Amino acid sequence: MSEPKVLLAREDGVATLTLNSPADRNALSAELVGELARAVDEVRGDEQTRVLVITGSGKAFSSGGDIKSMMPPQGVSLEAMKEAIKEYYRKTLSFLELPIPTIAAINGHAIGAGCTLTLACDMRVASRQAKLGLGFVRLGLHPGMGTTYFLPRLVGTARAYELLLTGDVISGEEAERLGLVNRAVEPEELEAATRELALKVARGPAIAIRMLKTALRQSPLVDLAAALDYEAAAQAFCSQTEDLREGIKAFLEKRDPQFRGR
């Protein structure tokens, strides 16, 4: 029996998905992304999970799409090809539908679609020695999987142009400077730094955090009036929760709150 290409571990409210195909540097093959989507479904059904971490096994986060599969088969129409690509996107990015925060722990090379997968996460922690690159154009290919949506929102349009048109590969340290990742740490510190961030989020008020994620996700698409309307509704909803009462009580008593997600 072959080893799973995606490993799922859960502890203290944190689910960790590990891309587990080190022989091909965790390439996002059809088999791997199928397992990834099924693992995300497991996480979706677990009410105890408050944060999702995605990382890679071995020396790479992910080398990206399977280049051999990019050659279109004979006799396939453009429309059929488009639908197949969209289905690939749906599976690979299925974690976008989760209401909980997501963190990419970039342990090594994150190239092409592998890099885009990290951009789709809510937060990114990288090894200083990691290598990130979006070299789609070097293959004669347009970027995919939401690259042109996520990248300019993180680094700005001009930087996005440069990274995409040149296909340059940058270090985790440079990625931190550009704002592509939240922080870059020494390789031996990556697991601990990611866990510290994940636990800090997992121990927070789950209801408020889920509503906050919705607000941040939709913020580029709405005007200020709509944002204010959503925030008013969210604050009104949170005002009825046990978590708010616990948060206020803990603040007054000068202690850490014990949120229960209720």
VOGU-3710 file (C-alpha; in Angstrom, 3 decimals, decimal comma):
1> msepkvllar> 0,000/0,000/0,000  1,454/3,348/-1,058  1,996/6,106/1,462  -0,614/8,909/1,467  0,377/11,981/-0,524  -1,289/14,245/2,038  -0,954/13,703/5,780  -3,473/15,115/8,258  -2,616/15,695/11,919  -4,751/17,453/14,539
11> edgvatltln> -3,698/18,801/17,917  -4,895/21,606/20,209  -7,368/22,973/17,676  -4,768/23,093/14,884  -5,026/20,833/11,831  -1,852/20,374/9,790  -1,910/19,143/6,207  1,498/17,995/4,972  2,060/17,566/1,240  3,826/14,218/1,282
21> spadrnalsa> 5,422/13,428/-2,049  9,075/14,378/-1,451  10,355/12,301/-4,377  8,903/14,874/-6,801  9,205/17,805/-4,374  5,488/17,621/-3,550  4,373/18,385/-7,100  0,669/19,165/-7,281  -0,272/16,104/-9,305  -3,873/15,079/-9,870
31> elvgelarav> -3,462/12,354/-7,243  -2,055/14,725/-4,627  -4,645/17,470/-5,120  -7,404/14,865/-4,945  -6,102/13,756/-1,557  -5,707/17,395/-0,531  -9,369/18,108/-1,281  -10,483/15,042/0,687  -8,325/16,048/3,649  -9,834/19,544/3,578
41> devrgdeqtr> -13,282/17,932/3,692  -12,225/16,119/6,877  -11,106/19,390/8,426  -14,354/21,068/7,386  -16,336/18,490/9,323  -14,333/18,922/12,541  -15,806/21,633/14,754  -12,830/21,422/17,122  -10,381/22,629/14,472  -9,813/26,381/14,676
51> vlvitgsgka> -6,788/26,824/12,361  -5,398/24,999/9,324  -1,654/24,815/8,588  -0,363/23,601/5,210  3,282/22,586/4,789  5,474/20,232/2,778  7,576/17,188/3,591  11,239/16,939/2,697  13,141/19,901/1,282  10,277/21,514/-0,648
61> fssggdiksm> 6,898/23,015/0,085  5,779/22,273/-3,474  7,464/22,402/-6,865  4,121/23,316/-8,444  2,040/21,653/-11,106  3,034/18,462/-12,880  4,685/19,897/-16,014  4,137/16,722/-18,047  0,385/17,019/-17,518  0,407/20,557/-18,927
71> mppqgvslea> 0,793/19,240/-22,474  -2,769/19,207/-23,848  -3,929/15,805/-25,097  -4,777/15,480/-28,765  -8,350/16,181/-29,778  -9,399/18,021/-26,602  -11,312/21,258/-27,164  -10,367/24,527/-25,492  -13,641/24,495/-23,566  -13,011/20,983/-22,246
81> mkeaikeyyr> -9,468/21,972/-21,290  -10,762/25,048/-19,479  -13,261/22,993/-17,471  -10,571/20,466/-16,510  -8,312/23,297/-15,320  -11,136/24,833/-13,274  -11,761/21,470/-11,606  -8,054/21,277/-10,742  -8,297/24,762/-9,212  -11,376/23,740/-7,226
91> ktlsflelpi> -9,607/20,784/-5,635  -6,294/22,518/-5,005  -7,910/25,610/-3,492  -10,754/23,854/-1,673  -9,431/25,197/1,645  -10,545/28,684/0,566  -14,079/27,657/1,504  -13,111/26,938/5,115  -14,344/29,502/7,655  -11,185/29,117/9,756
101> ptiaaingha> -7,852/30,940/9,249  -5,190/29,188/7,174  -1,397/29,393/7,477  1,229/28,231/4,982  4,460/27,017/6,603  6,901/27,356/3,709  9,684/24,919/4,525  11,472/24,973/1,168  10,924/25,636/-2,536  7,444/26,964/-3,362
111> igagctltla> 7,404/27,312/-7,130  4,652/28,106/-9,633  1,338/26,702/-8,460  3,086/25,668/-5,241  3,829/29,322/-4,539  0,288/30,341/-5,465  -1,055/27,805/-2,975  0,784/29,696/-0,231  -0,584/33,040/-1,472  -4,120/31,681/-1,143
121> cdmrvasrqa> -3,571/31,053/2,571  -4,472/33,822/5,006  -0,958/33,982/6,484  2,495/32,712/5,552  5,546/31,834/7,647  8,664/30,959/5,650  12,109/29,597/6,222  14,673/32,265/5,377  16,224/29,715/3,028  12,963/28,914/1,237
131> klglgfvrlg> 12,751/29,806/-2,445  9,572/31,304/-3,885  8,970/31,814/-7,581  6,155/32,300/-10,060  7,847/31,287/-13,299  4,728/30,551/-15,347  5,794/32,847/-18,209  9,144/31,081/-18,495  7,167/28,071/-19,681  5,080/30,174/-22,046
141> lhpgmgttyf> 2,114/29,797/-19,701  -0,255/32,336/-18,194  -0,339/32,282/-14,359  -3,207/30,340/-12,835  -4,929/29,294/-9,625  -5,671/32,876/-8,619  -2,108/34,179/-8,917  -3,174/37,445/-10,557  -5,787/37,916/-7,811  -3,708/37,148/-4,718
151> lprlvgtara> -0,266/38,485/-5,637  -1,035/42,200/-6,279  -3,092/42,327/-3,092  0,000/41,305/-1,141  2,830/43,168/-2,868  1,127/45,776/-5,057  0,616/45,843/-8,806  4,118/46,996/-9,801  5,852/44,285/-7,760  3,394/41,710/-9,081
161> yellltgdvi> 4,291/42,703/-12,644  7,987/42,282/-11,884  7,675/38,916/-10,155  5,386/37,494/-12,839  7,059/38,919/-15,944  10,577/37,947/-14,867  9,741/34,707/-13,079  12,530/35,536/-10,638  12,960/33,218/-7,659  13,373/34,998/-4,320
171> sgeeaerlgl> 14,400/33,866/-0,844  12,116/33,675/2,155  13,990/36,644/3,575  13,320/38,741/0,458  9,694/37,571/0,467  9,328/38,979/3,977  10,779/42,317/2,853  8,285/42,498/-0,020  5,331/41,567/2,190  4,821/38,272/0,391
181> vnravepeel> 5,117/36,394/3,702  4,260/37,522/7,226  7,621/36,531/8,604  10,771/34,618/7,701  12,627/32,586/10,307  15,621/30,294/10,480  14,825/26,829/9,055  15,084/25,132/12,436  12,623/27,656/13,903  9,900/27,298/11,266
191> eaatrelalk> 7,827/24,606/12,953  7,883/26,338/16,343  7,147/29,783/14,888  4,225/28,443/12,873  2,823/26,553/15,842  3,111/29,621/18,072  1,097/31,680/15,585  -1,436/28,904/15,003  -2,040/28,350/18,725  -2,432/32,066/19,359
201> vargpaiair> -5,202/32,138/16,754  -6,734/28,806/17,803  -7,135/30,033/21,386  -8,977/33,160/20,275  -12,756/33,700/20,091  -13,822/31,410/17,241  -17,039/33,246/16,358  -15,415/36,668/16,100  -12,460/35,224/14,174  -14,661/33,516/11,595
211> mlktalrqsp> -16,637/36,703/11,036  -13,385/38,662/10,818  -12,084/36,306/8,126  -15,236/36,909/6,094  -14,784/40,673/6,425  -11,151/40,606/5,328  -11,847/38,284/2,406  -14,587/40,517/1,039  -12,880/43,850/1,822  -11,330/44,342/-1,655
221> lvdlaaaldy> -14,752/43,846/-3,221  -16,933/46,203/-1,157  -17,083/49,918/-0,463  -16,774/51,563/2,957  -20,542/51,715/3,487  -20,852/47,964/2,964  -17,867/47,312/5,233  -19,386/49,438/7,999  -22,716/47,669/7,620  -21,066/44,248/7,937
231> eaaaqafcsq> -18,982/45,336/10,932  -22,058/46,681/12,720  -23,881/43,402/12,136  -20,848/41,373/13,254  -20,359/43,401/16,431  -24,055/43,094/17,245  -23,846/39,325/16,787  -20,684/39,030/18,907  -22,293/41,095/21,662  -24,623/38,165/22,319
241> tedlregika> -21,846/35,582/22,743  -20,375/34,033/25,870  -16,940/34,769/24,441  -17,478/38,527/24,627  -18,584/38,295/28,247  -15,523/36,173/29,035  -13,239/38,579/27,178  -14,508/41,597/29,111  -14,384/39,738/32,415  -10,812/38,558/31,764
251> flekrdpqfr> -9,751/42,090/30,812  -11,143/43,517/34,050  -9,585/40,710/36,095  -6,238/41,144/34,309  -5,981/37,515/33,170  -5,933/35,626/29,875  -9,436/34,862/28,553  -10,624/31,278/28,122  -12,754/31,416/25,000  -15,109/28,537/24,182
261> gr> -16,446/29,503/20,781  -19,934/30,180/22,103
//
